[in-house]
């Protein structure tokens, strides 16, 4: 299964593990949108996303391991296993990335219903 990422999606997902939201300006448009389905939260704009991501990583100590990458209809679908300081850890997450001009314009983050056995 393909797990190779490049460009802005790689920067975004690497920033989860490094807990470095300052690099998000290298991969997101200024008016990017994130929909965190699990939290029913919409985050609009680069600065709001940086603040949201920084708070999430500080609170949950997130680590993410990409397990699959698929391209469909101009959307990059990334499956990852996230672990950290949250009740359902580890948890599968599906990221649906839309990219234009080598920057992410939209991300849908959907928690998987599958259970991960450790």
C-alpha positions in Angstrom: 0.0 0.0 0.0 1.3 3.5 -0.9 2.3 5.6 2.1 4.6 8.1 0.2 3.7 11.7 0.7 5.3 14.8 -0.8 4.7 18.5 -0.9 2.3 20.3 1.3 0.5 17.2 2.7 3.8 15.8 3.9 4.7 19.1 5.6 1.2 19.2 7.3 1.4 15.6 8.6 5.1 16.0 9.6 4.1 19.0 11.7 1.8 16.8 13.8 4.7 14.7 14.9 7.1 17.6 15.4 4.5 19.7 17.1 5.6 22.6 15.0 2.6 24.6 13.8 4.9 27.4 12.5 5.5 25.4 9.3 1.8 25.4 8.4 2.3 28.7 6.4 4.4 26.6 4.0 1.6 24.2 3.2 -1.7 26.0 3.8 -3.4 28.8 1.9 -4.2 31.9 4.0 -7.9 31.1 3.8 -7.6 27.3 4.2 -10.4 25.4 6.0 -10.3 22.4 8.3 -13.4 20.4 9.3 -12.6 18.2 12.3 -15.6 15.9 12.0 -15.0 14.1 15.3 -15.1 17.4 17.2 -17.7 18.9 14.9 -15.4 21.9 14.5 -14.7 24.1 11.5 -11.5 26.1 11.6 -11.1 28.9 9.0 -7.9 30.6 8.0 -4.2 30.0 8.5 -3.9 31.8 11.8 -6.9 30.0 13.3 -5.6 26.7 12.1 -2.1 27.3 13.6 -3.7 28.2 16.9 -6.0 25.1 16.8 -3.2 22.7 15.9 -0.8 24.1 18.5 -3.4 23.7 21.2 -4.3 20.1 20.0 -0.7 19.0 20.0 0.0 20.5 23.4 -3.1 19.0 25.0 -3.1 15.6 23.3 0.7 15.0 22.6 -0.3 13.7 19.1 1.8 11.3 17.0 0.6 10.2 13.6 1.7 7.3 11.5 0.5 7.2 7.8 -0.7 3.8 6.8 -2.2 4.5 3.4 -2.4 7.2 0.7 -4.9 7.3 -2.2 -5.7 9.8 -4.9 -9.3 10.1 -6.0 -11.1 12.8 -7.9 -8.4 15.4 -7.1 -8.5 14.6 -3.4 -5.7 13.0 -1.5 -7.0 10.6 1.1 -4.6 9.7 3.9 -5.2 7.0 6.5 -3.2 7.4 9.7 -3.1 6.0 13.1 -2.9 8.7 15.7 -1.8 8.1 19.3 -1.5 10.4 22.2 -3.2 11.5 25.4 -6.8 11.0 24.4 -9.4 8.3 25.4 -9.6 6.4 22.1 -5.8 6.3 21.5 -4.7 4.8 19.2 -7.3 5.8 16.7 -7.5 5.6 12.9 -8.1 9.0 11.2 -8.9 9.7 7.6 -7.7 13.0 6.1 -9.2 14.3 2.9 -6.9 16.9 1.5 -7.7 19.3 -1.4 -4.6 21.0 -2.8 -4.3 23.9 -5.3 -1.2 25.6 -6.5 0.9 23.4 -4.2 -0.9 24.6 -1.0 -3.7 22.9 1.0 -7.0 24.6 0.7 -9.2 22.2 2.6 -8.9 19.3 5.1 -11.6 17.0 6.3 -10.5 14.9 9.3 -12.8 12.0 10.0 -12.1 9.5 12.9 -12.4 5.9 11.9 -14.9 3.7 13.7 -12.5 0.8 13.6 -10.8 -0.3 16.8 -7.0 -0.5 16.9 -5.6 -3.4 18.9 -2.4 -2.7 20.6 
